[in-house]
Amino acid sequence: MTRSLRVSCFGIALLVGAALLLGGCGPSWSTHLILAADTSQHNAKMVGAEDKAPYEYTASREYLHQARVKWGTSDFEYAVDYAKKAKELAELGREKAMKKDEE
């Protein structure tokens, strides 16, 4: 085997390996974000966000539901997007609820 052919084979193997590794990130990353959003939503509920920040809490719950739906259909890119939004809204709802407690 010539040197250039060996280098080409190595390069192709390297690209295929990288693609396989990156291909597995969608399911694990979306699962991680869904769990993080679920935890944030639980924390928001514990400080009364359902009553004190109903918009944020309800929107977070709906985004989390959609993230789970998309995850279930292997549409991991959308699952990540929805889970990020759910987490963000849950954290905002928690903050608003805590501020209302301080007033």
C-alpha positions as CSV (number, residue, x, y, z in Angstrom):
1,M,0.0,0.0,0.0
2,T,1.4,3.4,-0.9
3,R,1.8,6.1,1.7
4,S,-0.9,8.4,0.1
5,L,-3.4,5.6,0.1
6,R,-2.7,4.8,3.8
7,V,-3.1,8.4,4.6
8,S,-6.4,8.6,2.7
9,C,-7.7,5.4,4.4
10,F,-6.7,6.9,7.8
11,G,-8.5,10.1,7.0
12,I,-11.6,8.4,5.9
13,A,-11.6,6.2,9.1
14,L,-11.1,9.3,11.2
15,L,-14.0,11.1,9.6
16,V,-16.3,8.0,9.9
17,G,-15.3,7.7,13.6
18,A,-16.0,11.3,14.3
19,A,-19.4,11.1,12.6
20,L,-20.3,8.1,14.7
21,L,-19.3,9.8,17.9
22,L,-21.1,13.0,17.0
23,G,-24.2,11.2,15.8
24,G,-24.7,9.8,19.4
25,C,-24.7,13.2,21.0
26,G,-28.3,14.1,20.0
27,P,-30.0,11.5,22.1
28,S,-27.8,12.0,25.2
29,W,-27.7,15.8,25.0
30,S,-31.5,16.1,24.6
31,T,-32.0,13.6,27.5
32,H,-29.7,15.7,29.7
33,L,-31.6,18.9,28.8
34,I,-35.0,17.3,29.4
35,L,-33.9,16.2,32.8
36,A,-32.5,19.6,33.6
37,A,-35.7,21.3,32.5
38,D,-37.7,18.9,34.6
39,T,-35.6,19.7,37.6
40,S,-35.9,23.4,37.0
41,Q,-39.7,23.0,36.7
42,H,-39.8,21.1,39.9
43,N,-37.8,23.8,41.7
44,A,-40.2,26.4,40.3
45,K,-43.2,24.5,41.6
46,M,-41.6,24.2,45.0
47,V,-41.5,28.1,45.4
48,G,-45.1,28.5,44.1
49,A,-44.5,29.5,40.5
50,E,-47.8,27.8,39.5
51,D,-49.7,30.6,41.3
52,K,-47.1,33.4,41.4
53,A,-45.8,33.1,37.8
54,P,-48.5,31.2,36.0
55,Y,-47.4,32.2,32.4
56,E,-43.8,31.1,32.8
57,Y,-44.7,27.9,34.7
58,T,-47.4,26.9,32.2
59,A,-45.3,27.7,29.2
60,S,-42.4,25.8,30.7
61,R,-44.6,22.8,31.2
62,E,-45.9,22.9,27.6
63,Y,-42.4,23.3,26.2
64,L,-41.2,20.3,28.3
65,H,-44.1,18.2,27.0
66,Q,-43.1,19.1,23.4
67,A,-39.5,18.3,24.1
68,R,-40.5,14.8,25.3
69,V,-42.8,14.3,22.2
70,K,-39.9,15.3,19.9
71,W,-37.5,13.1,21.8
72,G,-39.9,10.2,21.5
73,T,-40.0,10.6,17.7
74,S,-36.1,10.9,17.6
75,D,-36.3,14.5,16.5
76,F,-33.5,15.4,18.9
77,E,-32.7,18.8,17.5
78,Y,-36.2,20.1,18.3
79,A,-36.1,18.2,21.6
80,V,-33.0,20.2,22.6
81,D,-34.6,23.5,21.5
82,Y,-37.8,22.8,23.4
83,A,-36.0,21.6,26.5
84,K,-33.8,24.7,26.6
85,K,-36.8,26.9,26.4
86,A,-38.6,24.9,29.1
87,K,-35.7,25.2,31.4
88,E,-35.3,28.9,30.7
89,L,-39.0,29.6,31.4
90,A,-39.0,27.5,34.6
91,E,-36.0,29.4,35.9
92,L,-37.7,32.7,35.1
93,G,-40.9,31.5,36.8
94,R,-38.9,30.5,39.9
95,E,-37.2,33.9,40.1
96,K,-40.5,35.8,39.7
97,A,-42.1,33.6,42.4
98,M,-39.2,34.2,44.8
99,K,-39.4,38.0,44.1
100,K,-43.1,38.0,45.0
101,D,-42.2,36.3,48.2
102,E,-39.8,39.1,49.1
103,E,-42.4,41.8,48.5
